Each structure stands twice: as C-alpha cells, then as structure tokens.
Amino acid sequence: MSFLIAANSSVPQTKTSFTGVNISAFWPLALFFVFSSIAFGCMEGWAIATCEVILLVGAALVGWTGKDFWRIPRRLWLPALLIVVLACIGLVQLVPLPAGWWHSWGSERYARYSDGAKGEALLHSDDYIQDPFSPKSNAHEENWTPLTPNPPAWIPASFTPAATGRALIALAAALCLILLLERLAEEGRGRLRLLGWIVGVMGLLVVAVAMIQHHNEARKAILWIRESTRAGNAFGPFVNGNHGEAFVNVALPLLYYLTWRASYFQKKIADRIGIKAIALALLALQVTVLAVSHSKGAFLALSLYPLAFILRGAKKRGRWAQRAVATTYALLLGAVMVMGVWSGLISDDGHFDIDRSVPLNHYVIGHGINSFEGRLPAEIWNASLFTAGVRNTAVENEYLQLLFEGGILSALLGVVMGGAIIYLAIELAL
C-alpha cells in the first residue's frame, strides 16, 4: 500500500458506469482492514469467511458501477499473476482423471487405495494376530468388512479436493483485494492516503492493546471479549503473536511515511520538527513493542528500515556515495544474518526449516492447493518435528509450501514475486 501511495497516481478516474453512480473502492477496503484488524486475528472460520464476503461483495458492487474495473492491474500485476496461476493450477488439480491412468503412471494417488487395502488385510491375518512381525499377510478366514474404500474410477490430482475448492474462493477474494487497491489508486491520492491513515491507526491500536496485555499475565479472553485458549499468546486482537507483529511492521511504517510527508507542508519550522518527532516516537514505540515480544523474525523488518533511510540520505551525495553506503550496510546486515543462521538464532525458527523428510515427489502438479495442513503431517516420517499434543508447525517455509501444494511453477513464481517486492521497496526508498 505504501508503494501505491508513493507511486504516481496521475491516471485519470474513469467516469463510465452502468448506473451513473460510481461506488468508491475506499469503503469495502476500509471495512476489510478495520474488521480484519479486530476479528481475533482472522484465524477462525467465521472471520475468514466474513473477510472474503466483504471483498467479493465490495468488488462486485464497484465493478457493477464501473465497467472498467475488471481489467489487468497496472501496478499490482505481478501478485495478480501469482493468484491467477495458483487458481488455474487449482482448477487443473480438481479435474478428475481415469484411475487407470494414475495406476499406469505409478502415482501415489492410486497406490494409496491398494496399499490401504493390503495394510488392512494384514491386520486381519492369522499370521499378524499370532506374530505381528511376520512378513506373511494371508487374510484371516473369518468374514470381515473392509474399511478401505475401493479405488474410484476417476481421481483428481489434488489429494484434498475439498480444501482445494475452498482455496479457490480465498484466491478469488485475494484477487478482488488487488483490484480494489488498484482502483483506489486511480481514484486519487487523497482517498488512498486516507486508507493508509486508517490502516496505520489500526496498527497503533493493536500496539496499545498488546502493551496493556503484556502486563496482564492471567488474561483468558482476547480483547477481554472472546475467550480462547490462545489468549495467553495474543498480540492485541491477533491470537497469533507473529501475525500481530507482522501487521504492526506493515501498519506503523505507513504512519512514518504519512506523518513525515505531512511535515513538508508545514510553514513553521517548529511544526515540521514536531511532526517528525512524532514519526520518530512511533518508531521508538514499535521497537519497544517488538523488544518485549517473543518473535525473533520481527526484527528482520526493522533491520531494513535503516537501509531505506541511508538510501534516501545518500542519494543527495551522488550515485557513488549511495552505492557505497547502501552496499556497506547490506554487507553488514548479511554478515549478521549469516552469523544468526550459523549460531542457530534464525535457523532454529520453524519458518526457515526445510526438513529432508518432506516428500517432493509430486513437484510437477503438486499435492493440491491448500493441502499443506491436511496432507503434510501424514507424509513426514521424522517424529522429532512433532511436539506432544501440539499440531506440527516446524515445516512452515512459504516457498516450500508453494512447491508442495502447486508444484514447481507456483514456487518459482513466488520467488520471482518476492524478488520483485524487494526491488519495488528499494525503488521506493530511492
């Protein structure tokens, strides 16, 4: 969003519509950001569904009143491309194919049915009952009803068709979010900055609640309203502390940018200094909040802020000074990262872990979009990844997840998009 605010928004607003009245993209976006900031982290089904309804209905209304809404985004075309590619892969994964084709290809999609029947027959065999370590697998003579289903005549590529179908709705909502942001950027900088202020203020409220919660060790309800077993680890209304800190890392820099920019429109020097002091105070607040948190990765974003200021300041001293200062800091930051990985400070975190036991034998088409949570734990043989009574979260690398769910194409496009985001961030800082 900061990229959209700072980018050139000179594209004229299109007046054509079906009804003669254009609905601004500001209203569904504002409702979405406000609701998603206070809906207990949006980790429950009702909250996720509500966010999707807001985006889908909002995009439908804006698109109904402005027929040019449904077009390829000019600024956010790359994330839109990733969403479209994932949706196309998901649709292909839902296409039923003949089971004989999977069987002749030797795919696990067919073998799991026959392997399940063989395993169940072994459990009912006389040899297993008498000696569980016997290699024989003759079925018991008594009649028993097999529980393993017979292989269907048609099998889709997705191991979890229901989850993949559910993901298509989420991808459609994400595409609507991008189209709404694109439209808002064309409506003018004023409304886009107003949305930035709303997001920034919501981040500030999250910080305030998180600081109050930090001193209340016996909290059992999120926002003192919603009772939850996760309330003890909540960061403001976010039941997942990492999610709350990530939102703060996005929201508060919007306030830095907007307040810093506002200082240049003040005639009095004292007012300029005062507004810039507010921006620095917000930065100090963010550092303080993250210092008392439990997220090691939260400081990775903070470490990039000085690079942006160095690039901005070095620009006034010429091209070579800019490169020298930025390169020096980047090398220093890289050395710190290497030391963090070497010491285990960073590599021990689950988001950086790629375990060797994760199966990658379906890297062409993937296991199915949105199949990671339901499919991966059953495929990992390394028991050390699991904690008793807690769902496995050790293998949580986003690029590995793209490869696991959508195959090599989605993973490569995800890497390209990550690089493009870094490039846009550097370009914005310059």
HELIX and SHEET records of a PDB file:
HELIX    1   1 SER A    2  ALA A    6  1                                   5    
HELIX    2   2 PHE A   26  ILE A   38  1                                  13    
HELIX    3   3 PHE A   40  CYS A   42  5                                   3    
HELIX    4   4 GLY A   45  THR A   65  1                                  21    
HELIX    5   5 LYS A   67  PHE A   69  5                                   3    
HELIX    6   6 TRP A   77  GLN A   93  1                                  17    
HELIX    7   7 ALA A   99  TRP A  105  1                                   7    
HELIX    8   8 GLU A  108  LEU A  123  1                                  16    
HELIX    9   9 ASP A  126  GLN A  130  1                                   5    
HELIX   10  10 PRO A  161  GLU A  187  1                                  27    
HELIX   11  11 ARG A  189  HIS A  214  1                                  26    
HELIX   12  12 ALA A  231  ASN A  233  5                                   3    
HELIX   13  13 GLY A  241  SER A  263  1                                  23    
HELIX   14  14 ILE A  269  ALA A  291  1                                  23    
HELIX   15  15 ALA A  298  LEU A  302  1                                   5    
HELIX   16  16 TYR A  305  ALA A  314  1                                  10    
HELIX   17  17 LYS A  315  ARG A  317  5                                   3    
HELIX   18  18 ARG A  319  SER A  343  1                                  25    
HELIX   19  19 GLY A  350  PHE A  352  5                                   3    
HELIX   20  20 PHE A  372  GLU A  379  1                                   8    
HELIX   21  21 ALA A  383  LEU A  385  5                                   3    
HELIX   22  22 GLU A  398  ALA A  429  1                                  32    
SHEET    1   A 2 LEU A  97  PRO A  98  0                                        
SHEET    2   A 2 TRP A 154  ILE A 155 -1                                        
SHEET    1   B 2 ALA A 221  ILE A 222  0                                        
SHEET    2   B 2 ARG A 226  GLU A 227 -1                                        
END                                                                             
